[in-house]
Amino acid sequence: MHIITPSCILRDWVQGDAGSLARHANNPRIAAMLRDAFPSPYTLEDAHRFISMATKPTPNLFLAIEVRGEAVGGIGIHLLDDVKRRSAEIGYWLSESLRGKGIMTAAVRSLVPVAFDRYDIVQLQAGIFSSNPASMRVLEKCGFIREAVHRDAITKNGSLLDEVMYVHFG
């Protein structure tokens, strides 16, 4: 997949991205806003492991965010199952050095219609840590609505946080 936005390119991961992935992902402030499965510190070995997983056949979608020829973040769609089988989750992160430039808004805005075209879903959701207002603004700019606040639903780095649930209905 290859999606060109005004500020970045969304594309499939390749093994050659491992160095830039490790360099941009190795930031505890990024890991603090993501699930514990995102390692911190983020090593070159972690990057190779992730890219190997992301390039295997799967119904889920894992894309690199490329700026100036370098993978500087990631965005993806994860299908839910069982009674939530008509829903999917969007997740993303971006190098701290590139925040505030509209890159993530462009990436999310470009991927939303792809998710609804590619999958038999009726909603796309994102659970945001209450400590991440910038991510909430990105979603709101992209047409997501704030649907719920799950109180004390997140335990991250020894702290309880609310999860703010955003949804997009296509």
Backbone bond lengths (Angstrom), bond angles and torsions (degrees), N, CA, C in turn:
res aa  C-N    CA-C-N  psi(-1)  N-CA   C-N-CA  omega(-1)  CA-C   N-CA-C  phi
1 M - - - 1.453 - - 1.530 107.99 -
2 H 1.316 115.37 146.41 1.457 121.72 -177.12 1.529 107.41 -149.53
3 I 1.340 117.26 108.90 1.461 122.22 -178.74 1.522 107.80 -119.92
4 I 1.308 116.28 122.61 1.464 120.93 178.63 1.526 108.40 -97.52
5 T 1.327 116.20 125.81 1.462 122.51 176.43 1.529 107.39 -112.97
6 P 1.327 117.59 172.58 1.476 118.80 178.34 1.537 113.90 -61.25
7 S 1.330 117.81 -24.44 1.469 119.11 -173.91 1.521 115.13 -123.90
8 C 1.327 117.57 -5.49 1.462 119.68 -178.03 1.526 110.27 -161.69
9 I 1.311 114.80 173.04 1.464 122.02 173.18 1.518 107.34 -118.94
10 L 1.316 116.55 133.63 1.466 122.34 172.05 1.515 106.23 -100.91
11 R 1.324 116.39 125.39 1.461 119.52 -175.73 1.513 109.77 -151.37
12 D 1.336 114.22 167.73 1.455 119.86 177.17 1.526 110.21 -63.66
13 W 1.327 115.28 148.61 1.461 121.46 174.05 1.524 109.48 -72.12
14 V 1.325 116.21 148.22 1.464 122.73 172.19 1.528 107.65 -132.91
15 Q 1.349 116.11 155.82 1.466 119.41 -177.40 1.528 112.05 -57.55
16 G 1.328 117.35 -29.61 1.456 120.39 178.43 1.518 114.14 -64.59
17 D 1.351 117.84 -9.90 1.463 121.91 178.20 1.530 112.85 -82.53
18 A 1.328 117.62 -7.40 1.468 120.09 -171.40 1.526 112.54 -56.79
19 G 1.313 118.62 -44.09 1.461 120.73 -178.46 1.515 112.91 -62.71
20 S 1.328 116.69 -48.19 1.468 119.10 179.99 1.525 110.75 -69.40
21 L 1.321 117.98 -35.95 1.461 120.84 176.80 1.519 110.06 -59.67
22 A 1.317 117.74 -51.05 1.465 120.54 -179.54 1.528 110.96 -61.33
23 R 1.310 117.65 -40.75 1.468 121.55 -177.88 1.532 111.31 -65.00
24 H 1.325 117.73 -45.56 1.468 120.27 -176.89 1.529 112.91 -80.86
25 A 1.332 117.36 -30.21 1.472 120.50 -178.16 1.526 112.56 -82.33
26 N 1.304 117.61 -19.27 1.463 120.99 -177.05 1.527 110.24 -78.43
27 N 1.315 115.35 72.38 1.453 122.41 -177.24 1.527 107.44 -147.87
28 P 1.315 118.08 115.57 1.468 119.22 -178.02 1.530 113.55 -61.40
29 R 1.344 118.31 -24.47 1.471 120.15 178.23 1.530 111.28 -71.45
30 I 1.336 116.92 -28.87 1.474 119.97 173.82 1.525 109.26 -72.50
31 A 1.323 116.58 -50.15 1.468 121.04 -179.16 1.528 111.63 -58.66
32 A 1.332 117.85 -31.36 1.468 121.71 -178.52 1.520 112.56 -64.88
33 M 1.337 117.65 -19.22 1.465 121.50 -178.67 1.524 112.73 -103.54
34 L 1.343 116.66 3.78 1.457 121.02 -176.52 1.518 110.82 -122.52
35 R 1.312 115.84 167.64 1.466 120.90 178.05 1.516 110.86 -62.11
36 D 1.308 115.74 159.29 1.462 121.31 -176.72 1.527 112.98 -62.77
37 A 1.317 118.65 -18.38 1.466 120.85 177.81 1.527 111.61 -65.51
38 F 1.335 117.78 -18.65 1.470 121.80 176.53 1.524 106.56 -83.41
39 P 1.343 117.68 111.33 1.466 120.30 -171.51 1.530 113.61 -69.06
40 S 1.308 114.40 151.88 1.463 121.30 171.99 1.519 107.84 -149.44
41 P 1.322 118.12 116.46 1.456 127.65 2.96 1.535 111.68 -67.43
42 Y 1.331 115.31 158.81 1.460 122.73 -179.19 1.522 107.61 -105.89
43 T 1.320 115.73 111.13 1.464 121.40 -173.49 1.530 111.70 -97.56
44 L 1.315 115.16 169.81 1.463 120.79 174.80 1.531 110.11 -61.00
45 E 1.314 117.24 -37.06 1.467 121.04 176.53 1.529 110.69 -62.66
46 D 1.343 117.15 -41.51 1.471 120.69 176.26 1.527 110.42 -60.47
47 A 1.329 116.29 -41.28 1.468 120.75 -179.85 1.522 110.82 -63.21
48 H 1.320 117.26 -46.24 1.472 119.84 178.58 1.533 110.88 -62.04
49 R 1.334 117.04 -41.55 1.469 120.89 179.57 1.532 110.19 -62.44
50 F 1.341 116.85 -45.39 1.466 119.56 179.89 1.527 110.92 -63.04
51 I 1.323 117.39 -47.74 1.470 120.24 -177.62 1.524 110.92 -62.57
52 S 1.323 117.74 -37.88 1.473 120.19 176.17 1.521 110.90 -60.67
53 M 1.338 116.85 -42.65 1.467 120.54 178.71 1.529 110.38 -68.02
54 A 1.330 117.55 -43.37 1.462 122.40 -174.54 1.525 113.17 -70.44
55 T 1.321 117.16 -18.83 1.469 120.00 -178.57 1.519 113.14 -100.81
56 K 1.333 117.36 0.78 1.462 120.52 174.73 1.524 109.38 -82.68
57 P 1.334 117.12 154.20 1.471 119.15 177.96 1.531 111.17 -59.88
58 T 1.309 116.43 129.10 1.455 123.66 179.69 1.521 108.28 -158.89
59 P 1.313 118.10 151.82 1.465 117.95 174.63 1.534 112.04 -71.58
60 N 1.336 117.26 -21.19 1.458 121.00 179.35 1.526 109.94 -73.98
61 L 1.309 115.87 162.24 1.452 121.73 -176.41 1.519 109.38 -120.09
62 F 1.331 116.74 124.93 1.461 123.13 178.21 1.520 107.38 -124.22
63 L 1.333 117.42 117.94 1.455 121.10 -178.33 1.522 111.08 -125.99
64 A 1.317 114.73 143.90 1.460 121.18 172.07 1.520 108.35 -81.94
65 I 1.317 115.34 146.66 1.461 121.58 170.02 1.520 105.74 -101.04
66 E 1.321 115.72 115.46 1.461 121.29 -176.55 1.525 110.34 -106.79
67 V 1.326 115.31 132.23 1.458 122.70 174.21 1.522 106.99 -133.13
68 R 1.313 116.07 129.29 1.470 122.34 -179.31 1.538 111.90 50.28
69 G 1.332 116.12 43.59 1.459 121.36 174.89 1.504 116.03 77.99
70 E 1.333 118.12 9.26 1.463 120.88 -176.23 1.525 110.34 -129.63
71 A 1.335 116.92 138.42 1.468 122.10 174.75 1.527 108.40 -72.43
72 V 1.335 116.28 115.73 1.468 121.72 -174.40 1.524 112.72 -120.49
73 G 1.314 116.67 6.18 1.454 120.82 -179.60 1.509 109.79 -179.11
74 G 1.310 114.60 -177.40 1.454 119.97 179.83 1.516 110.83 -143.60
75 I 1.328 114.89 154.12 1.461 121.72 177.81 1.524 106.69 -147.59
76 G 1.318 116.93 146.33 1.454 118.36 -178.76 1.507 113.38 -160.41
77 I 1.309 113.64 168.44 1.457 123.38 176.88 1.523 107.48 -122.93
78 H 1.315 115.74 127.59 1.460 122.12 178.91 1.526 107.97 -118.04
79 L 1.318 115.79 119.48 1.467 120.23 178.62 1.518 110.54 -73.56
80 L 1.317 115.60 137.70 1.460 120.39 174.99 1.524 107.79 -90.62
81 D 1.323 116.64 171.13 1.459 118.45 -174.95 1.522 111.10 -135.93
82 D 1.323 114.49 -172.77 1.459 123.43 179.61 1.532 108.61 56.10
83 V 1.317 118.95 -128.54 1.463 120.73 -176.66 1.527 112.22 -71.95
84 K 1.321 117.97 -11.48 1.464 122.11 177.39 1.526 111.85 -102.80
85 R 1.327 116.33 21.90 1.467 120.90 -173.99 1.525 113.97 -65.11
86 R 1.314 119.87 -13.07 1.470 121.98 176.82 1.530 111.03 -101.10
87 S 1.331 115.31 17.44 1.459 121.87 177.98 1.524 109.45 -124.16
88 A 1.310 115.03 155.37 1.464 121.48 174.93 1.517 108.00 -140.35
89 E 1.315 114.20 162.11 1.457 121.15 -179.84 1.529 109.06 -115.59
90 I 1.310 116.50 137.59 1.463 121.22 173.07 1.528 107.77 -104.21
91 G 1.313 114.91 139.15 1.455 120.63 177.06 1.511 109.29 -139.05
92 Y 1.327 116.72 153.81 1.456 120.23 -175.80 1.521 110.84 -164.16
93 W 1.322 113.75 160.25 1.471 121.48 171.45 1.527 107.72 -154.89
94 L 1.325 115.78 157.95 1.458 121.62 -178.30 1.524 108.96 -143.51
95 S 1.324 115.74 144.89 1.457 121.42 176.00 1.531 110.15 -50.64
96 E 1.311 115.60 135.28 1.461 120.01 -178.99 1.532 111.64 -58.49
97 S 1.309 117.31 -32.62 1.469 121.09 -177.13 1.530 113.08 -68.13
98 L 1.340 117.95 -13.58 1.467 121.25 -176.83 1.528 113.52 -113.31
99 R 1.301 116.70 7.25 1.465 119.30 -179.28 1.526 110.98 -71.95
100 G 1.330 114.69 155.63 1.453 120.58 177.09 1.517 114.66 81.29
101 K 1.326 117.13 11.87 1.464 121.42 -178.03 1.537 112.15 -112.44
102 G 1.325 117.80 7.07 1.460 121.24 179.76 1.518 114.54 81.74
103 I 1.325 117.18 5.12 1.464 120.60 -177.30 1.525 111.19 -65.50
104 M 1.332 116.66 -48.09 1.464 118.53 -177.21 1.520 111.30 -68.83
105 T 1.312 117.75 -36.90 1.465 119.67 176.89 1.527 109.96 -60.94
106 A 1.317 117.25 -44.29 1.466 120.77 178.66 1.526 111.00 -63.15
107 A 1.334 116.74 -40.11 1.466 120.36 -179.17 1.532 110.90 -65.36
108 V 1.326 116.99 -48.95 1.474 120.31 -179.40 1.522 109.62 -63.51
109 R 1.321 117.03 -47.01 1.467 121.33 -178.73 1.533 110.98 -57.61
110 S 1.318 117.05 -36.23 1.468 121.10 -179.49 1.522 113.02 -77.16
111 L 1.325 117.04 -30.02 1.464 119.68 -175.92 1.530 113.32 -84.94
112 V 1.326 117.75 -26.21 1.473 120.14 -178.13 1.530 112.15 -55.46
113 P 1.330 120.51 -52.24 1.474 118.09 -179.75 1.521 112.99 -64.61
114 V 1.317 117.63 -30.84 1.464 120.99 176.65 1.524 109.76 -62.29
115 A 1.331 116.53 -42.99 1.469 120.36 -179.99 1.526 111.42 -60.31
116 F 1.321 116.50 -43.83 1.466 119.43 -178.64 1.523 112.25 -73.41
117 D 1.317 117.65 -29.84 1.464 120.82 176.86 1.525 111.97 -75.34
118 R 1.313 116.37 -38.98 1.463 121.99 -172.74 1.529 113.25 -80.36
119 Y 1.319 116.38 -32.54 1.461 120.77 -173.30 1.529 111.35 -119.28
120 D 1.319 115.47 154.06 1.460 122.29 176.75 1.525 108.39 -85.79
121 I 1.337 115.62 70.22 1.466 120.49 -178.28 1.519 109.98 -119.45
122 V 1.316 115.26 156.21 1.459 121.42 175.55 1.522 111.33 -110.61
123 Q 1.337 116.78 -14.69 1.452 118.98 176.55 1.521 111.01 -150.29
124 L 1.324 113.49 150.32 1.454 122.97 175.22 1.517 105.43 -118.69
125 Q 1.319 117.00 130.80 1.456 119.58 -175.83 1.519 111.97 -125.99
126 A 1.323 115.00 160.29 1.463 121.80 175.45 1.517 107.86 -146.89
127 G 1.315 116.07 125.64 1.460 121.98 175.22 1.519 108.74 -98.31
128 I 1.329 116.88 114.14 1.458 122.38 -174.08 1.526 109.83 -107.09
129 F 1.318 116.74 136.22 1.464 121.09 175.21 1.530 107.55 -64.28
130 S 1.331 116.40 139.11 1.466 120.26 -178.49 1.527 112.25 -62.08
131 S 1.297 117.56 -17.02 1.468 122.24 178.93 1.538 112.71 -84.59
132 N 1.337 117.47 8.66 1.462 121.39 -175.06 1.539 112.00 -124.79
133 P 1.335 117.52 67.10 1.475 119.23 -178.70 1.524 113.30 -64.09
134 A 1.320 119.00 -27.47 1.467 120.32 179.52 1.528 110.78 -62.85
135 S 1.330 117.20 -39.94 1.459 120.41 178.26 1.527 110.92 -67.17
136 M 1.322 116.74 -35.61 1.463 120.28 177.02 1.524 110.05 -62.65
137 R 1.334 117.55 -41.70 1.467 120.98 178.69 1.525 111.17 -63.41
138 V 1.333 117.04 -40.49 1.466 120.27 177.61 1.530 109.59 -56.87
139 L 1.310 117.13 -50.10 1.465 120.82 -177.88 1.526 111.71 -62.61
140 E 1.328 116.53 -42.74 1.461 119.59 -179.99 1.535 110.99 -62.61
141 K 1.335 117.65 -39.21 1.466 121.28 177.37 1.528 111.51 -64.40
142 C 1.335 116.41 -23.83 1.469 121.42 -176.76 1.524 112.80 -99.13
143 G 1.322 117.86 13.65 1.457 121.08 174.26 1.514 116.22 89.59
144 F 1.324 118.43 7.03 1.463 121.36 175.32 1.526 108.80 -77.66
145 I 1.319 115.32 148.48 1.461 119.70 175.71 1.528 109.27 -113.57
146 R 1.309 113.98 146.06 1.471 121.01 177.43 1.518 107.43 -77.17
147 E 1.323 115.60 112.08 1.459 119.83 -173.39 1.516 113.24 -97.35
148 A 1.337 117.80 -35.60 1.459 119.70 -174.52 1.518 110.22 -159.58
149 V 1.310 114.15 160.23 1.461 121.24 169.70 1.522 106.38 -123.33
150 H 1.316 115.09 118.83 1.466 120.80 177.41 1.524 107.30 -94.54
151 R 1.308 116.30 106.84 1.468 122.40 -174.44 1.526 111.07 -67.63
152 D 1.330 115.16 132.95 1.470 122.69 176.04 1.525 112.89 50.15
153 A 1.322 117.13 36.17 1.468 121.79 -176.95 1.522 112.94 -86.64
154 I 1.327 117.84 -14.64 1.463 122.99 -175.13 1.524 109.00 -115.84
155 T 1.314 115.40 132.97 1.461 120.31 168.73 1.512 106.75 -115.87
156 K 1.325 116.48 113.71 1.461 121.59 -177.13 1.522 108.73 -135.63
157 N 1.318 115.07 126.27 1.466 121.64 179.17 1.526 112.36 50.17
158 G 1.334 115.84 40.90 1.461 121.71 176.30 1.514 115.61 80.33
159 S 1.328 117.91 4.13 1.464 121.17 -179.86 1.520 110.69 -116.30
160 L 1.316 115.69 147.04 1.462 121.69 173.13 1.524 108.60 -89.22
161 L 1.321 115.76 133.13 1.459 122.05 179.16 1.523 109.35 -131.06
162 D 1.322 115.24 153.51 1.458 119.91 170.59 1.524 108.80 -78.59
163 E 1.330 116.07 149.81 1.465 122.01 171.40 1.527 106.45 -105.43
164 V 1.322 116.47 125.50 1.457 121.92 178.13 1.524 107.45 -100.80
165 M 1.327 115.97 116.05 1.463 121.35 -174.48 1.529 110.49 -94.24
166 Y 1.323 114.69 123.65 1.462 122.49 176.59 1.518 108.73 -112.06
167 V 1.341 117.06 146.26 1.453 121.40 178.36 1.525 110.36 -136.81
168 H 1.313 114.50 152.48 1.463 123.25 174.77 1.522 106.03 -130.37
169 F 1.320 116.59 132.24 1.464 120.05 -176.66 1.519 113.81 -105.75
170 G 1.311 116.82 22.39 1.454 119.62 174.49 1.440 113.59 74.99
